[in-house]
């Protein structure tokens, strides 16, 4: 079968599906992306640029649509070149709708089916906006949320099938979308993400590598920002480190802001929190590791005695499910998207997002009494295997959805 994947940051949500298709062999795969310099074996990468970008003075309510239209046209022009210059016509197009990349694909290939990934629908309640009482929405927030939703509203009309990864994300969208979308996670490779009692991690300032025998506490986020609870994590540290004098905290993530309000501090939110906390904790036992290679990330999770996952109500991170697959003992924020994956006392422990004291108390108890929480890791892995495993659960659903849109002669067998 001929596949065309479309995602501005290749491979995006298609990492596992793309890898599986390449290994299966017999498929012709092209990928449209804005990401430069990445080549994957068995995949023809075609980069494109937005045809237009809104200027600084663009009208705020139409700015997102203007940007999406420019991205959509740039992607469509690249698709046309694939068709006219290389004779490539896909049997199916699979891509992300969020930036407008799929808006004009039917203008190039009207009869080619499209599966569109719908990640987030903007509202003024139940998500990031209005969740933090210190950052209330202004009286224009609803207008801007609706304006941003012009992109999914237009996209649902140009795809043959929608796809969203979790029930919480699906339920952000209007009811009219639901019958046109299937819900299935991208998939976690549980066969690879196994616990390892022998794992160890060396850190430059320590003479001996850390192992599962050490009191290692981990926190992971793409960026250390408010949306992912970095400020709450930091405010819990003084009590955690005071009560567990042998504990070490390994923090993984960048210092930028992907979602929500940026810090006004010149060194970002990390700098702001370091200034706020001052000498109230032992900084020598806090290790900021930045963004680390994936294999290193997994080794760090495997030695963790307590893994902290904090988020405002937003898209669930792969890192949580991956940690659960590796049987980490998870302490997480008690918010709706997390409750879809973590059951309190059964597969992890949930705490009030806004209560660093409660977070500290729970983490201290997990670290001090690992035997009392030993059931959580195996139960977490079993839950991820049943509901999020790529090979046994997610892949069959994704293939079924693809097969439903293509002629019988082109369908994939598992």
N, C-alpha and C positions, 0 to 999 in steps of 0.2 A: 504494500500500500504506500501511496505517496502522502506524507504528512507535512503540513506547514505549521510550525509553532510560532507564536508571536508574543513577545514579552520584552519590554524595554531593558530589563536587567537579566539577561539569559543566565541560567536556565529558569530562575524564579521558582514558581510552584511545580514546575515540570521536571525537576531534577531526577526523581526516581523513575517516572514514566518514560522519560527520554532515554535514560540509561538502559532500562529493560528492553525498549524497542530496538536499540542499537545492538544489544547482545543477542536478541532473538534473530536478527539478520533478515535479509530479504526485503527490507523497507527502504524507501528513498525519503530522506528526512532533510528538510530545510528549516532554518530558524531565522526569523526577522527580529532584530534587536538593535538597541542603541549602544549596547555595551561593546567596547572595542577591545581587541587583543585576546579574546577567548576563542579557542578552537577546540571542539570536542570531536573525538574520533567517530567517524560514521555520520557526522552531521555537517551539512553545508551551511555556514554562517553568513548571513547577509546583513550588513549594518545599514541603518538608515538614519536620517536626521529629520527633525520636525521641519515641515515646510514653512511654518510660521510660528513665532512666539509673541505673546502679548507684551506690549511695552509697559514701562513703569507706570504710565498714566492711564492704563487701560481701566475701564469701568469695572469695579469690583465684582458686581453681580454677574457679569458675563465673562470674567477673566478665565475661569476654569473651562468654560465651553470653548472660548477662543483658543486656549492652549490645546485642548483635546482635538479640536478640528485641525489644527496645524500638525499635530502628531499623527492623526488619522490619515491625512493626505500624504504626509511623508512616508508612512508605512505602505499606503496603497500604491504610491509611485514605485516603491521598491518591489512590491508584489508584481506590478505590471512589467518591470524589467525582468523579473524571474520568468514571467510568461513569454514575453516577446523575444528576449535575447537568449534565454536558456531552454525554452520549450518546457518549462516546469509548470504543470497544472496539478495542484494537490487533489487528493481524494477527500481530504478533510482538513479544516483549519481549526486549530486549538489555541486559544490565546486569552490574555487578560484584558478585561474591558475598562479598567480603571483610568487609563490615560488616553483613551480614545483610539487605540491602535486598530481596533476592529471595525470602526465606524463605516469605512468605505470599502471593505473587502468584497462585499456583494456587487460593487460596481465593477470590480475586476473579474470575478468569477461568480455570476449570479446563481449558478446551479450547484456550487460547492457548499456542503453543509459546514456550519460553524458551531463550535462549542465555546462559549464564553465564560470566563471565570469572573464571578461577581464577588468582590471581597468585602465591600463596606458601603452601607447606605447611611447618609448623614442625617442625624436627628438632634434635637436639642434636649433630649432626655434619654437615659438608659445607656449612654456611651460616655465618651470622653467629655463632651460638652456638658457643663453643669454638674459634673461629678464632684469636683474639688470645690468646697465652699470658699476657699481662699481665692478662687478664680472663677467667679460667677459669670455666666454669659451676659452680654449686653443686649439691649432691646433690638439689635439688628441680627442676632445670631440665627434666628429662624429663617430670615431672608437668605442669608449666605448658605445655610445648610441646604435649603431647597434649590438654590442656584447651582450648588455643586452637584446636586442629584440630576441635573439635566443630562449628564454623561451616562449614568446607568439607565435613565428613562429612554434615551435614544438607543442605547446598546441592546436593550432587551428586544427591540424590534428588528435588529439586524443579525441576531443569532438564531440558530435552529434549536439549540438547547443551552440552558444556563447551568452553571455549576457553582456551588458554594461549599466550603469545607466543613462548617459546623452548623448545628441548629441555631445557635445564638446569632451567627452571622446571617443565616437565612431569615430569621425573624426580625432582623433590622429592616429588611426590604418590605415594601407593601405586599399585602395579601395577593394582589394580582400577579406578582412575580412568581409566587411559590409553585404554581402548577407548571411553570416553564423552567424550573431549575431542579436539579437533583442535588442531594446533600451527601457528600462523601469527602473525607479528608484526603489530602495529597498522598499521605501514607508514610509510615515510619518503618525503617528497616530493622525490625526487631531481631532478625537473624544475625545482624551485625552488632547491634547495640545490646550487648550482653553484659552482665556484671563480671568483674574480674577481681577476685580476692587478692591477687598478687600485684595489682597495679601500684605504681609509685610515680611520684612527680618530683623532680629536682628543681629547686629554686636557687638562683645565684647567691643569695645572701645566707643560705642555710648550708651547714656542713653535711647534713644527711637528708636524703629524699624523704618526702612525706608519703605515708601509706595509710591504709585503712585503720591502722592502730592509733593514728594521730587524730586529734580533735579538729578536723578540717570542716569549715563552713564555707559553702560556695554560693555565689550570686552571679547570674548570667543575664545579660540583656545586650541587644545589638548596640544600644547606646545608653549611657547612664543618665536617664532623664526622668522627669516627674511622671510621665505616663506609665513608666515601668517601675515606679516606686523607689527610685534610687534615694530620694531624700528621706523616705521612711526607713529604708534599710540603714542608712547612715545614722539616723537618730536612735536606732536600736543598738548600735555598736557599743557605746560606752558601758551599758549594763551587761551585754553579752560578754565582753572582754574582761570586765571586772569580776564577774562571777565564774568565768572559766579561764583562769590565768594561763592555761596551756593551749588554748584555742588559737587557731589562725584562720583568717578570713581571706579567701581568694575571690577577687572581684574581676569578672571578665566583661569587657564591653568598651565601646568607644566613648568619647567625651563630646559628642555632638547631640543635636536634638532632631529626632525624626518626626515626632508627633507632639502637638500641644505647644505650650508657651516656653520660650527659651529663657535661660537665666540671663540676667543683666550683668553678672559677674564676668570680668575679662577672662577668667579661666574656666568659664562654664559652670554648670551645676556642681561638678566636683569641687572646684575652687570655692564656690559659695558654701558648700557644706563643710569643707575643711576649715574655712574661716569661722563658721558658726560653732563647730565643735571644739576648735582650739586644742588645748592639752587635756581634754576630758577623757581621752582614751590613749591606749598604747599603740601609736601608729606603726611601730616596728612589726606588729603582728597583723597588719592589714596590707595585703599585697594586691596592688592594682596591676593587672596583667595585660590590659588593653585587649585588642582583638587577637585571638590566637588561632593557629591552624586547627582544623576540625579534629584531627587525631589527638592533639593536645587537649582540646576541650573535652573529649570523651574520657581521656585518662584522668583529668581533673575531677570530673563528675564521679568516676568510679572510686575515687578515694574519699569522697565527701561523706561525712557523717550526717550532715544536715544540709539540704539544698533548698535555698530560698528562692521562690518565684513570686514576684510582686507585679501587679499590673492594675491599672484602672480598667474599667469595662472596655475592652478593645480586642482586636484580633489575637487569638491564642498563639503563643510562640511555639515553634517546633521544639525549642530547647526544653520546655516543660515535658512534653511527651517523650522526648529522647531520654531525659533524665529518669522518667518513670520506667522506661524500657530497660534501663540499666539498674533498676531496683534502688534508686536513690530514695532516701527518706525525705519527703517534700513537705515544707511548710510554705503555704501559698496564701495569696489574698483571697478573701471570701467575697468574690464577685461572680456575677452570672456566667461569663464565659469560662471561668476556672471551674465552677461547680459542675459544668458539663463533663469535665474530665476527671475531677478529683472529688471523692466523697469523704467528708470529714470523718476521721477515725478509722476509715477503711482502706483508702488508697493514699492518704496524705492527711495533713492537718491544716485547717483553714483558720485564718485570723483576720480581724478587722483591718482593712487596708490603712486606715487613718490612725491606728494605735500602735506606735513603736514600742510602747511598754509591753503590750500583749504579745507582739512579735518577739521581743527579747525574752520574755518569760517562756514562750513555747520553744524557742530555739535552745535556750539553756537547758530545758528539761529533756529535749531530744538528745542533746550532746552528753548530758550527765547520765542519762538512763537509756542507752541504746537498746537494751533488751526489751524495754517496755514498748518500743516502737518497731521491733524487728519484723512484725507481720506486714508492715506497710509496704515495704519495697517489693516483696514477691507479689502481693496483691495488686500493686500498681502495674507491675509488668504484665500480669495476667489480664488486667483491664485493657491495657494498650494493645496487647496481642489480639484480644477479641474485637476491639472496636477501631483500631487505628493502624494495624499492621498492613504494610504495603502489599506483600505477596499474597497473604491469605484472605484479606478483607477488602482493601481498597482497589487493588489492581483488577480483580474480577468485575467490580462495579464500573470502573472507568472503561474497561474494554467492552462491557455490555452496552454502555451508552454510546461508544464509538460505533460498534457494530450495528446499532439500531438506526444509524444514519447513512450507512453505506450499502451498496449492493451486496447480495449474498456472496458473490464470487470474491469479494475483497475482504471479507470479514476475517478477524484474527481469532485463532484458536489458542486456548491456554494449555 
